């Protein structure tokens, strides 16, 4: 994780973080029409808690 954090924050400022990526990923996958079980598997969620990460997006 620290390796990833180092690379990630070298490109972006500290206002972004893991939750930004999780929200962006879940929102993107929902916007392209992936099924809920696929989104859950891709995010490695063990429950439907991924749904709280979906951001308001007119295409979703």
PDB file with one MODEL, atoms N, CA, C and O in Angstrom:
MODEL        1
ATOM      1  N   UNK A   1       0.813  -1.191   0.000  1.00  0.00           N
ATOM      2  CA  UNK A   1       0.000   0.000   0.000  1.00  0.00           C
ATOM      3  C   UNK A   1       0.858   1.257   0.000  1.00  0.00           C
ATOM      4  O   UNK A   1       0.532   2.213  -0.703  1.00  0.00           O
ATOM      5  N   UNK A   2       1.911   1.284   0.744  1.00  0.00           N
ATOM      6  CA  UNK A   2       2.742   2.484   0.788  1.00  0.00           C
ATOM      7  C   UNK A   2       3.404   2.751  -0.560  1.00  0.00           C
ATOM      8  O   UNK A   2       3.610   3.907  -0.930  1.00  0.00           O
ATOM      9  N   UNK A   3       3.738   1.692  -1.297  1.00  0.00           N
ATOM     10  CA  UNK A   3       4.283   1.873  -2.643  1.00  0.00           C
ATOM     11  C   UNK A   3       3.255   2.568  -3.523  1.00  0.00           C
ATOM     12  O   UNK A   3       3.571   3.530  -4.222  1.00  0.00           O
ATOM     13  N   UNK A   4       2.016   2.069  -3.482  1.00  0.00           N
ATOM     14  CA  UNK A   4       0.951   2.668  -4.279  1.00  0.00           C
ATOM     15  C   UNK A   4       0.712   4.115  -3.864  1.00  0.00           C
ATOM     16  O   UNK A   4       0.598   4.995  -4.716  1.00  0.00           O
ATOM     17  N   UNK A   5       0.634   4.365  -2.556  1.00  0.00           N
ATOM     18  CA  UNK A   5       0.409   5.728  -2.070  1.00  0.00           C
ATOM     19  C   UNK A   5       1.492   6.671  -2.571  1.00  0.00           C
ATOM     20  O   UNK A   5       1.199   7.797  -2.974  1.00  0.00           O
ATOM     21  N   UNK A   6       2.724   6.226  -2.549  1.00  0.00           N
ATOM     22  CA  UNK A   6       3.822   7.063  -3.030  1.00  0.00           C
ATOM     23  C   UNK A   6       3.670   7.432  -4.492  1.00  0.00           C
ATOM     24  O   UNK A   6       3.854   8.590  -4.867  1.00  0.00           O
ATOM     25  N   UNK A   7       3.335   6.455  -5.318  1.00  0.00           N
ATOM     26  CA  UNK A   7       3.136   6.709  -6.752  1.00  0.00           C
ATOM     27  C   UNK A   7       1.898   7.568  -6.988  1.00  0.00           C
ATOM     28  O   UNK A   7       1.920   8.495  -7.798  1.00  0.00           O
ATOM     29  N   UNK A   8       0.827   7.254  -6.282  1.00  0.00           N
ATOM     30  CA  UNK A   8      -0.442   7.962  -6.458  1.00  0.00           C
ATOM     31  C   UNK A   8      -0.294   9.436  -6.102  1.00  0.00           C
ATOM     32  O   UNK A   8      -0.694  10.305  -6.877  1.00  0.00           O
ATOM     33  N   UNK A   9       0.280   9.725  -4.929  1.00  0.00           N
ATOM     34  CA  UNK A   9       0.383  11.105  -4.479  1.00  0.00           C
ATOM     35  C   UNK A   9       1.495  11.868  -5.184  1.00  0.00           C
ATOM     36  O   UNK A   9       1.557  13.093  -5.081  1.00  0.00           O
ATOM     37  N   UNK A  10       2.367  11.175  -5.892  1.00  0.00           N
ATOM     38  CA  UNK A  10       3.333  11.874  -6.738  1.00  0.00           C
ATOM     39  C   UNK A  10       2.625  12.494  -7.941  1.00  0.00           C
ATOM     40  O   UNK A  10       3.088  13.494  -8.490  1.00  0.00           O
ATOM     41  N   UNK A  11       1.505  11.901  -8.349  1.00  0.00           N
ATOM     42  CA  UNK A  11       0.739  12.403  -9.492  1.00  0.00           C
ATOM     43  C   UNK A  11      -0.372  13.360  -9.081  1.00  0.00           C
ATOM     44  O   UNK A  11      -0.658  14.321  -9.795  1.00  0.00           O
ATOM     45  N   UNK A  12      -0.993  13.109  -7.948  1.00  0.00           N
ATOM     46  CA  UNK A  12      -2.143  13.897  -7.494  1.00  0.00           C
ATOM     47  C   UNK A  12      -1.882  14.439  -6.098  1.00  0.00           C
ATOM     48  O   UNK A  12      -1.062  13.904  -5.353  1.00  0.00           O
ATOM     49  N   UNK A  13      -2.583  15.497  -5.758  1.00  0.00           N
ATOM     50  CA  UNK A  13      -2.391  16.045  -4.413  1.00  0.00           C
ATOM     51  C   UNK A  13      -3.131  15.207  -3.369  1.00  0.00           C
ATOM     52  O   UNK A  13      -3.873  14.284  -3.706  1.00  0.00           O
ATOM     53  N   UNK A  14      -2.920  15.537  -2.134  1.00  0.00           N
ATOM     54  CA  UNK A  14      -3.457  14.746  -1.023  1.00  0.00           C
ATOM     55  C   UNK A  14      -4.958  14.918  -0.804  1.00  0.00           C
ATOM     56  O   UNK A  14      -5.517  14.325   0.118  1.00  0.00           O
ATOM     57  N   UNK A  15      -5.617  15.722  -1.639  1.00  0.00           N
ATOM     58  CA  UNK A  15      -7.070  15.836  -1.496  1.00  0.00           C
ATOM     59  C   UNK A  15      -7.774  14.610  -2.058  1.00  0.00           C
ATOM     60  O   UNK A  15      -8.973  14.427  -1.851  1.00  0.00           O
ATOM     61  N   UNK A  16      -7.032  13.773  -2.766  1.00  0.00           N
ATOM     62  CA  UNK A  16      -7.562  12.515  -3.279  1.00  0.00           C
ATOM     63  C   UNK A  16      -7.093  11.392  -2.373  1.00  0.00           C
ATOM     64  O   UNK A  16      -6.063  11.508  -1.708  1.00  0.00           O
ATOM     65  N   UNK A  17      -7.844  10.315  -2.349  1.00  0.00           N
ATOM     66  CA  UNK A  17      -7.449   9.181  -1.526  1.00  0.00           C
ATOM     67  C   UNK A  17      -8.149   7.922  -1.969  1.00  0.00           C
ATOM     68  O   UNK A  17      -8.783   7.887  -3.024  1.00  0.00           O
ATOM     69  N   UNK A  18      -8.035   6.895  -1.168  1.00  0.00           N
ATOM     70  CA  UNK A  18      -8.622   5.607  -1.503  1.00  0.00           C
ATOM     71  C   UNK A  18     -10.118   5.652  -1.729  1.00  0.00           C
ATOM     72  O   UNK A  18     -10.642   4.979  -2.616  1.00  0.00           O
ATOM     73  N   UNK A  19     -10.805   6.449  -0.924  1.00  0.00           N
ATOM     74  CA  UNK A  19     -12.251   6.528  -1.098  1.00  0.00           C
ATOM     75  C   UNK A  19     -12.612   7.212  -2.406  1.00  0.00           C
ATOM     76  O   UNK A  19     -13.636   6.892  -3.011  1.00  0.00           O
ATOM     77  N   UNK A  20     -11.782   8.150  -2.851  1.00  0.00           N
ATOM     78  CA  UNK A  20     -12.026   8.782  -4.151  1.00  0.00           C
ATOM     79  C   UNK A  20     -11.962   7.742  -5.262  1.00  0.00           C
ATOM     80  O   UNK A  20     -12.779   7.755  -6.183  1.00  0.00           O
ATOM     81  N   UNK A  21     -10.995   6.850  -5.170  1.00  0.00           N
ATOM     82  CA  UNK A  21     -10.863   5.805  -6.184  1.00  0.00           C
ATOM     83  C   UNK A  21     -12.014   4.820  -6.116  1.00  0.00           C
ATOM     84  O   UNK A  21     -12.532   4.402  -7.151  1.00  0.00           O
ATOM     85  N   UNK A  22     -12.418   4.448  -4.921  1.00  0.00           N
ATOM     86  CA  UNK A  22     -13.522   3.495  -4.779  1.00  0.00           C
ATOM     87  C   UNK A  22     -14.820   4.099  -5.293  1.00  0.00           C
ATOM     88  O   UNK A  22     -15.586   3.434  -5.991  1.00  0.00           O
ATOM     89  N   UNK A  23     -15.067   5.361  -4.949  1.00  0.00           N
ATOM     90  CA  UNK A  23     -16.281   6.030  -5.428  1.00  0.00           C
ATOM     91  C   UNK A  23     -16.239   6.186  -6.940  1.00  0.00           C
ATOM     92  O   UNK A  23     -17.236   5.943  -7.621  1.00  0.00           O
ATOM     93  N   UNK A  24     -15.104   6.586  -7.461  1.00  0.00           N
ATOM     94  CA  UNK A  24     -14.975   6.755  -8.907  1.00  0.00           C
ATOM     95  C   UNK A  24     -15.131   5.447  -9.650  1.00  0.00           C
ATOM     96  O   UNK A  24     -15.779   5.394 -10.695  1.00  0.00           O
ATOM     97  N   UNK A  25     -14.542   4.397  -9.120  1.00  0.00           N
ATOM     98  CA  UNK A  25     -14.652   3.088  -9.760  1.00  0.00           C
ATOM     99  C   UNK A  25     -16.071   2.570  -9.756  1.00  0.00           C
ATOM    100  O   UNK A  25     -16.575   2.119 -10.784  1.00  0.00           O
ATOM    101  N   UNK A  26     -16.721   2.631  -8.605  1.00  0.00           N
ATOM    102  CA  UNK A  26     -18.102   2.153  -8.507  1.00  0.00           C
ATOM    103  C   UNK A  26     -19.022   2.966  -9.407  1.00  0.00           C
ATOM    104  O   UNK A  26     -19.886   2.410 -10.084  1.00  0.00           O
ATOM    105  N   UNK A  27     -18.835   4.279  -9.414  1.00  0.00           N
ATOM    106  CA  UNK A  27     -19.663   5.148 -10.256  1.00  0.00           C
ATOM    107  C   UNK A  27     -19.424   4.861 -11.730  1.00  0.00           C
ATOM    108  O   UNK A  27     -20.373   4.793 -12.512  1.00  0.00           O
ATOM    109  N   UNK A  28     -18.166   4.694 -12.114  1.00  0.00           N
ATOM    110  CA  UNK A  28     -17.854   4.396 -13.511  1.00  0.00           C
ATOM    111  C   UNK A  28     -18.472   3.073 -13.942  1.00  0.00           C
ATOM    112  O   UNK A  28     -19.118   3.000 -14.987  1.00  0.00           O
ATOM    113  N   UNK A  29     -18.281   2.041 -13.154  1.00  0.00           N
ATOM    114  CA  UNK A  29     -18.822   0.731 -13.525  1.00  0.00           C
ATOM    115  C   UNK A  29     -20.340   0.752 -13.625  1.00  0.00           C
ATOM    116  O   UNK A  29     -20.916   0.115 -14.507  1.00  0.00           O
ATOM    117  N   UNK A  30     -20.992   1.485 -12.720  1.00  0.00           N
ATOM    118  CA  UNK A  30     -22.452   1.609 -12.799  1.00  0.00           C
ATOM    119  C   UNK A  30     -22.857   2.375 -14.056  1.00  0.00           C
ATOM    120  O   UNK A  30     -23.862   2.048 -14.688  1.00  0.00           O
ATOM    121  N   UNK A  31     -22.075   3.393 -14.419  1.00  0.00           N
ATOM    122  CA  UNK A  31     -22.425   4.215 -15.582  1.00  0.00           C
ATOM    123  C   UNK A  31     -22.311   3.457 -16.894  1.00  0.00           C
ATOM    124  O   UNK A  31     -22.979   3.798 -17.870  1.00  0.00           O
ATOM    125  N   UNK A  32     -21.468   2.429 -16.925  1.00  0.00           N
ATOM    126  CA  UNK A  32     -21.354   1.649 -18.168  1.00  0.00           C
ATOM    127  C   UNK A  32     -22.255   0.424 -18.148  1.00  0.00           C
ATOM    128  O   UNK A  32     -22.223  -0.407 -19.056  1.00  0.00           O
ATOM    129  N   UNK A  33     -23.060   0.328 -17.093  1.00  0.00           N
ATOM    130  CA  UNK A  33     -24.094  -0.695 -17.054  1.00  0.00           C
ATOM    131  C   UNK A  33     -23.698  -2.055 -16.525  1.00  0.00           C
ATOM    132  O   UNK A  33     -24.395  -3.038 -16.771  1.00  0.00           O
ATOM    133  N   UNK A  34     -22.576  -2.134 -15.792  1.00  0.00           N
ATOM    134  CA  UNK A  34     -22.212  -3.428 -15.214  1.00  0.00           C
ATOM    135  C   UNK A  34     -23.223  -3.819 -14.144  1.00  0.00           C
ATOM    136  O   UNK A  34     -23.801  -2.963 -13.474  1.00  0.00           O
ATOM    137  N   UNK A  35     -23.423  -5.096 -13.997  1.00  0.00           N
ATOM    138  CA  UNK A  35     -24.381  -5.580 -13.002  1.00  0.00           C
ATOM    139  C   UNK A  35     -23.836  -5.361 -11.592  1.00  0.00           C
ATOM    140  O   UNK A  35     -22.631  -5.216 -11.385  1.00  0.00           O
ATOM    141  N   UNK A  36     -24.749  -5.343 -10.640  1.00  0.00           N
ATOM    142  CA  UNK A  36     -24.366  -5.102  -9.250  1.00  0.00           C
ATOM    143  C   UNK A  36     -23.390  -6.144  -8.728  1.00  0.00           C
ATOM    144  O   UNK A  36     -22.463  -5.804  -7.993  1.00  0.00           O
ATOM    145  N   UNK A  37     -23.580  -7.401  -9.092  1.00  0.00           N
ATOM    146  CA  UNK A  37     -22.668  -8.438  -8.591  1.00  0.00           C
ATOM    147  C   UNK A  37     -21.266  -8.283  -9.172  1.00  0.00           C
ATOM    148  O   UNK A  37     -20.284  -8.590  -8.497  1.00  0.00           O
ATOM    149  N   UNK A  38     -21.160  -7.815 -10.404  1.00  0.00           N
ATOM    150  CA  UNK A  38     -19.839  -7.588 -11.011  1.00  0.00           C
ATOM    151  C   UNK A  38     -19.150  -6.401 -10.337  1.00  0.00           C
ATOM    152  O   UNK A  38     -17.963  -6.470 -10.022  1.00  0.00           O
ATOM    153  N   UNK A  39     -19.890  -5.312 -10.117  1.00  0.00           N
ATOM    154  CA  UNK A  39     -19.315  -4.146  -9.430  1.00  0.00           C
ATOM    155  C   UNK A  39     -18.822  -4.551  -8.045  1.00  0.00           C
ATOM    156  O   UNK A  39     -17.731  -4.160  -7.630  1.00  0.00           O
ATOM    157  N   UNK A  40     -19.616  -5.324  -7.345  1.00  0.00           N
ATOM    158  CA  UNK A  40     -19.233  -5.779  -6.007  1.00  0.00           C
ATOM    159  C   UNK A  40     -17.963  -6.622  -6.069  1.00  0.00           C
ATOM    160  O   UNK A  40     -17.079  -6.469  -5.226  1.00  0.00           O
ATOM    161  N   UNK A  41     -17.865  -7.499  -7.044  1.00  0.00           N
ATOM    162  CA  UNK A  41     -16.677  -8.352  -7.176  1.00  0.00           C
ATOM    163  C   UNK A  41     -15.442  -7.532  -7.555  1.00  0.00           C
ATOM    164  O   UNK A  41     -14.365  -7.749  -6.999  1.00  0.00           O
ATOM    165  N   UNK A  42     -15.587  -6.596  -8.490  1.00  0.00           N
ATOM    166  CA  UNK A  42     -14.449  -5.786  -8.926  1.00  0.00           C
ATOM    167  C   UNK A  42     -13.895  -4.926  -7.792  1.00  0.00           C
ATOM    168  O   UNK A  42     -12.685  -4.718  -7.698  1.00  0.00           O
ATOM    169  N   UNK A  43     -14.781  -4.430  -6.934  1.00  0.00           N
ATOM    170  CA  UNK A  43     -14.349  -3.618  -5.802  1.00  0.00           C
ATOM    171  C   UNK A  43     -13.958  -4.428  -4.587  1.00  0.00           C
ATOM    172  O   UNK A  43     -13.539  -3.872  -3.572  1.00  0.00           O
ATOM    173  N   UNK A  44     -14.093  -5.749  -4.687  1.00  0.00           N
ATOM    174  CA  UNK A  44     -13.783  -6.668  -3.592  1.00  0.00           C
ATOM    175  C   UNK A  44     -14.582  -6.353  -2.332  1.00  0.00           C
ATOM    176  O   UNK A  44     -14.082  -6.478  -1.215  1.00  0.00           O
ATOM    177  N   UNK A  45     -15.836  -5.941  -2.535  1.00  0.00           N
ATOM    178  CA  UNK A  45     -16.739  -5.715  -1.412  1.00  0.00           C
ATOM    179  C   UNK A  45     -17.390  -7.031  -1.035  1.00  0.00           C
ATOM    180  O   UNK A  45     -17.742  -7.824  -1.908  1.00  0.00           O
ATOM    181  N   UNK A  46     -17.553  -7.272   0.265  1.00  0.00           N
ATOM    182  CA  UNK A  46     -18.206  -8.502   0.715  1.00  0.00           C
ATOM    183  C   UNK A  46     -19.697  -8.291   0.963  1.00  0.00           C
ATOM    184  O   UNK A  46     -20.413  -9.227   1.321  1.00  0.00           O
ATOM    185  N   UNK A  47     -20.156  -7.064   0.772  1.00  0.00           N
ATOM    186  CA  UNK A  47     -21.575  -6.751   0.948  1.00  0.00           C
ATOM    187  C   UNK A  47     -21.974  -5.704  -0.093  1.00  0.00           C
ATOM    188  O   UNK A  47     -21.177  -5.326  -0.951  1.00  0.00           O
ATOM    189  N   UNK A  48     -23.202  -5.254   0.001  1.00  0.00           N
ATOM    190  CA  UNK A  48     -23.688  -4.229  -0.932  1.00  0.00           C
ATOM    191  C   UNK A  48     -23.288  -2.822  -0.484  1.00  0.00           C
ATOM    192  O   UNK A  48     -23.849  -1.839  -0.968  1.00  0.00           O
ATOM    193  N   UNK A  49     -22.336  -2.718   0.424  1.00  0.00           N
ATOM    194  CA  UNK A  49     -21.916  -1.401   0.918  1.00  0.00           C
ATOM    195  C   UNK A  49     -21.317  -0.524  -0.177  1.00  0.00           C
ATOM    196  O   UNK A  49     -21.218   0.691  -0.005  1.00  0.00           O
ATOM    197  N   UNK A  50     -20.920  -1.113  -1.292  1.00  0.00           N
ATOM    198  CA  UNK A  50     -20.371  -0.337  -2.404  1.00  0.00           C
ATOM    199  C   UNK A  50     -21.370   0.694  -2.911  1.00  0.00           C
ATOM    200  O   UNK A  50     -20.978   1.700  -3.502  1.00  0.00           O
ATOM    201  N   UNK A  51     -22.652   0.452  -2.686  1.00  0.00           N
ATOM    202  CA  UNK A  51     -23.681   1.358  -3.212  1.00  0.00           C
ATOM    203  C   UNK A  51     -23.581   2.763  -2.626  1.00  0.00           C
ATOM    204  O   UNK A  51     -24.027   3.723  -3.254  1.00  0.00           O
ATOM    205  N   UNK A  52     -23.000   2.898  -1.427  1.00  0.00           N
ATOM    206  CA  UNK A  52     -22.857   4.238  -0.852  1.00  0.00           C
ATOM    207  C   UNK A  52     -21.810   5.058  -1.602  1.00  0.00           C
ATOM    208  O   UNK A  52     -21.766   6.280  -1.462  1.00  0.00           O
ATOM    209  N   UNK A  53     -20.970   4.401  -2.393  1.00  0.00           N
ATOM    210  CA  UNK A  53     -19.928   5.099  -3.129  1.00  0.00           C
ATOM    211  C   UNK A  53     -20.402   5.672  -4.462  1.00  0.00           C
ATOM    212  O   UNK A  53     -19.690   6.467  -5.075  1.00  0.00           O
ATOM    213  N   UNK A  54     -21.574   5.287  -4.913  1.00  0.00           N
ATOM    214  CA  UNK A  54     -22.076   5.781  -6.192  1.00  0.00           C
ATOM    215  C   UNK A  54     -22.360   7.273  -6.068  1.00  0.00           C
ATOM    216  O   UNK A  54     -23.107   7.705  -5.191  1.00  0.00           O
ATOM    217  N   UNK A  55     -21.760   8.042  -6.947  1.00  0.00           N
ATOM    218  CA  UNK A  55     -21.945   9.491  -6.963  1.00  0.00           C
ATOM    219  C   UNK A  55     -23.049   9.852  -7.943  1.00  0.00           C
ATOM    220  O   UNK A  55     -23.315   9.119  -8.896  1.00  0.00           O
ATOM    221  N   UNK A  56     -23.689  10.992  -7.698  1.00  0.00           N
ATOM    222  CA  UNK A  56     -24.694  11.479  -8.636  1.00  0.00           C
ATOM    223  C   UNK A  56     -24.024  11.742  -9.976  1.00  0.00           C
ATOM    224  O   UNK A  56     -23.066  12.508 -10.076  1.00  0.00           O
ATOM    225  N   UNK A  57     -24.543  11.098 -10.982  1.00  0.00           N
ATOM    226  CA  UNK A  57     -23.998  11.229 -12.326  1.00  0.00           C
ATOM    227  C   UNK A  57     -25.167  11.050 -13.281  1.00  0.00           C
ATOM    228  O   UNK A  57     -25.876  10.048 -13.194  1.00  0.00           O
ATOM    229  N   UNK A  58     -25.386  11.987 -14.183  1.00  0.00           N
ATOM    230  CA  UNK A  58     -26.550  11.895 -15.064  1.00  0.00           C
ATOM    231  C   UNK A  58     -26.575  10.648 -15.943  1.00  0.00           C
ATOM    232  O   UNK A  58     -27.637  10.271 -16.438  1.00  0.00           O
ATOM    233  N   UNK A  59     -25.438  10.007 -16.147  1.00  0.00           N
ATOM    234  CA  UNK A  59     -25.419   8.819 -17.006  1.00  0.00           C
ATOM    235  C   UNK A  59     -25.692   7.539 -16.245  1.00  0.00           C
ATOM    236  O   UNK A  59     -25.873   6.489 -16.861  1.00  0.00           O
ATOM    237  N   UNK A  60     -25.726   7.595 -14.912  1.00  0.00           N
ATOM    238  CA  UNK A  60     -25.942   6.383 -14.105  1.00  0.00           C
ATOM    239  C   UNK A  60     -27.419   6.141 -13.923  1.00  0.00           C
ATOM    240  O   UNK A  60     -27.811   5.170 -13.275  1.00  0.00           O
TER     241      UNK A  60
ENDMDL
END
